[in-house]
Amino acid sequence: MRAVQVKEYVKGPLDLTVTEVPTPTPSADKYLIEIHSAGTNFFDILQIQGKYQHQPPLPWVGGSEFAGIIAAVPTAASSPRFRVGDRVFGATQGAYATHVLAPEASLLPVPEGWSFEDAAGLFVTAPTSYGALVHRAGVKAGDWVLVHAAAGGVGLAAVQIAKAKGATVIATAGTQRKREIASQFGADYVVDYTDKAWPEQVKKLCATHRQGNGKAGVDIVYDPVGMIEASLKCVAWNARLLVIGFAAGKIEKVALNRVLLKNVSLVGLHWGMYAKHETEAVDAVWKGIFDLVAQGKFKGTAFSDESFNGLETVPKALKALGGRETWGKVVVNVISNEKAKSKL
Ligand SMILES: NC(=O)c1ccc[n+]([C@@H]2O[C@H](COP(=O)([O-])OP(=O)(O)OC[C@H]3O[C@@H](n4cnc5c(N)ncnc54)[C@H](OP(=O)(O)O)[C@@H]3O)[C@@H](O)[C@H]2O)c1
């Protein structure tokens, strides 16, 4: 098979190359999948540089999220969930390749009518945002939700989920294009958070359009960037602030007096660990997401301003992602759309 194999750590994505490596043989406990599309994540960039918390022994194949077709079922499984030919998406080490082996727990069926391209970006972002907003913050109709970096991978998922649950969404993003995208995916108001006065803008929107305690600010903050401290300036009584990530590169320290004075909760979410500590929640979260998909309230967020076709475009896709030039999920079509169509 062909793969983006890492034999030694590289300086950056543009040093990656595609090589021929042996195709995995069917395994006792894993499915063999023919990959059609691979999602990119910032942690893929850290991993190729040797800077990620999970570094397999060299050599290894990069990438994690994928969507494709089952090519072989686990040879020792008596009643496998999937059959040869089923369309699945998931995540495991080695998605930047034409084939990968993956255990059943890391696979889900591609939703009806979804492309591989959209499904390849679903496995990490959608449950992170659904788990945070629905299970951790209890979002409900009438809430006002402030979504930071709203055009990013988890951000666009959060905008859609908050809207689907009947909330009003204020979306922040750093460029006009990204704010347009947040609006297209349902945000009610957009704010440029490169303007230092952005909390004032959020407060003004709430003061103008909300009643009672809500006049002071939003009920929920969804923060994948590291903006909790500033967000505390524009929250309502009883607000929940979701700590999702630190895309800006700095782990914040928060003055806890504001947490007390405004009677608010700081709520963390570590989606990847649910599979270990709270497996029953994983099924509930995915059921919630598939229900929204079936109702047409959650759609794929594959970045479409530029296409990445073929494994050779992995370096370019990762560079674009790392350069903060993209929105939604940057997906590489391992089997290009044209080839996939001609196979049908
Ligand atoms: N807690 C969890 O379980 C969990 C799960 C998945 C992801 N995460 C974390 O959530 C964060 C966002 O993930 P994602 O997949 O949405 O990433 P993404 O698609 O790359 O989006 C990140 C967004 O952050 C904003 N940003 C602000 N400062 C930035 C900077 N200095 N460099 C790059 N981007 C910056 C950018 O929006 P603007 O250009 O508009 O500012 C960008 O769109 C990451 O830190 C990730 O590790 C956490």
The ligand as an SDF file (V2000), in Angstrom:
LIG
                    3D

 48 52  0  0  0  0  0  0  0  0999 V2000
  -11.1070   18.6070   24.8930 N   0  0  0  0  0  0  0  0  0  0  0  0
  -11.1600   17.7120   23.9290 C   0  0  0  0  0  0  0  0  0  0  0  0
  -11.5430   16.5650   24.1300 O   0  0  0  0  0  0  0  0  0  0  0  0
  -10.7540   18.1310   22.5460 C   0  0  0  0  0  0  0  0  0  0  0  0
  -11.1480   17.3940   21.4110 C   0  0  0  0  0  0  0  0  0  0  0  0
  -10.7990   17.8800   20.1440 C   0  0  0  0  0  0  0  0  0  0  0  0
  -10.0360   19.0460   20.0150 C   0  0  0  0  0  0  0  0  0  0  0  0
   -9.6450   19.6920   21.1510 N   0  0  0  0  0  0  0  0  0  0  0  0
   -8.8300   20.9240   21.0720 C   0  0  0  0  0  0  0  0  0  0  0  0
   -9.6210   21.9840   20.5720 O   0  0  0  0  0  0  0  0  0  0  0  0
   -8.7720   22.9060   19.9020 C   0  0  0  0  0  0  0  0  0  0  0  0
   -9.3640   23.2250   18.5420 C   0  0  0  0  0  0  0  0  0  0  0  0
   -9.3870   22.0390   17.7600 O   0  0  0  0  0  0  0  0  0  0  0  0
   -9.9190   22.0860   16.2620 P   0  0  0  0  0  0  0  0  0  0  0  0
   -9.8960   20.7170   15.7490 O   0  0  0  0  0  0  0  0  0  0  0  0
  -11.1810   22.8640   16.1890 O   0  0  0  0  0  0  0  0  0  0  0  0
   -8.7500   22.9380   15.5790 O   0  0  0  0  0  0  0  0  0  0  0  0
   -8.7960   23.8430   14.2650 P   0  0  0  0  0  0  0  0  0  0  0  0
   -9.7900   23.3310   13.3160 O   0  0  0  0  0  0  0  0  0  0  0  0
   -7.3820   23.9970   13.8510 O   0  0  0  0  0  0  0  0  0  0  0  0
   -9.3470   25.2390   14.8100 O   0  0  0  0  0  0  0  0  0  0  0  0
   -8.6730   25.9710   15.7720 C   0  0  0  0  0  0  0  0  0  0  0  0
   -9.1080   27.4240   15.7020 C   0  0  0  0  0  0  0  0  0  0  0  0
   -8.4940   28.1230   16.7710 O   0  0  0  0  0  0  0  0  0  0  0  0
   -8.3230   29.4580   16.3980 C   0  0  0  0  0  0  0  0  0  0  0  0
   -7.0210   29.9190   16.8930 N   0  0  0  0  0  0  0  0  0  0  0  0
   -6.8570   30.8870   17.7970 C   0  0  0  0  0  0  0  0  0  0  0  0
   -5.5660   31.0960   18.0310 N   0  0  0  0  0  0  0  0  0  0  0  0
   -4.8830   30.2450   17.2460 C   0  0  0  0  0  0  0  0  0  0  0  0
   -3.4920   30.0180   17.0310 C   0  0  0  0  0  0  0  0  0  0  0  0
   -2.5580   30.7020   17.6880 N   0  0  0  0  0  0  0  0  0  0  0  0
   -3.1460   29.0720   16.1410 N   0  0  0  0  0  0  0  0  0  0  0  0
   -4.0760   28.3590   15.4900 C   0  0  0  0  0  0  0  0  0  0  0  0
   -5.4110   28.5300   15.6520 N   0  0  0  0  0  0  0  0  0  0  0  0
   -5.7980   29.4780   16.5280 C   0  0  0  0  0  0  0  0  0  0  0  0
   -8.4170   29.5370   14.8760 C   0  0  0  0  0  0  0  0  0  0  0  0
   -9.5350   30.3270   14.5550 O   0  0  0  0  0  0  0  0  0  0  0  0
   -9.3690   31.8710   14.1720 P   0  0  0  0  0  0  0  0  0  0  0  0
   -8.3890   31.9490   13.0600 O   0  0  0  0  0  0  0  0  0  0  0  0
  -10.7390   32.2610   13.8520 O   0  0  0  0  0  0  0  0  0  0  0  0
   -8.8470   32.5280   15.4340 O   0  0  0  0  0  0  0  0  0  0  0  0
   -8.6920   28.1130   14.4250 C   0  0  0  0  0  0  0  0  0  0  0  0
   -9.7410   28.0540   13.4840 O   0  0  0  0  0  0  0  0  0  0  0  0
   -7.3850   22.2770   19.8460 C   0  0  0  0  0  0  0  0  0  0  0  0
   -6.5850   22.8500   20.8640 O   0  0  0  0  0  0  0  0  0  0  0  0
   -7.6420   20.8140   20.1320 C   0  0  0  0  0  0  0  0  0  0  0  0
   -6.5530   20.2050   20.7530 O   0  0  0  0  0  0  0  0  0  0  0  0
   -9.9970   19.2740   22.3940 C   0  0  0  0  0  0  0  0  0  0  0  0
  1  2  1  0
  2  3  2  0
  2  4  1  0
  4  5  1  0
  4 48  2  0
  5  6  2  0
  6  7  1  0
  7  8  2  0
  8  9  1  0
  8 48  1  0
  9 10  1  0
  9 46  1  0
 10 11  1  0
 11 12  1  0
 11 44  1  0
 12 13  1  0
 13 14  1  0
 14 15  2  0
 14 16  1  0
 14 17  1  0
 17 18  1  0
 18 19  2  0
 18 20  1  0
 18 21  1  0
 21 22  1  0
 22 23  1  0
 23 24  1  0
 23 42  1  0
 24 25  1  0
 25 26  1  0
 25 36  1  0
 26 27  1  0
 26 35  1  0
 27 28  2  0
 28 29  1  0
 29 30  1  0
 29 35  2  0
 30 31  1  0
 30 32  2  0
 32 33  1  0
 33 34  2  0
 34 35  1  0
 36 37  1  0
 36 42  1  0
 37 38  1  0
 38 39  2  0
 38 40  1  0
 38 41  1  0
 42 43  1  0
 44 45  1  0
 44 46  1  0
 46 47  1  0
M  CHG  2   8   1  16  -1
M  END
$$$$
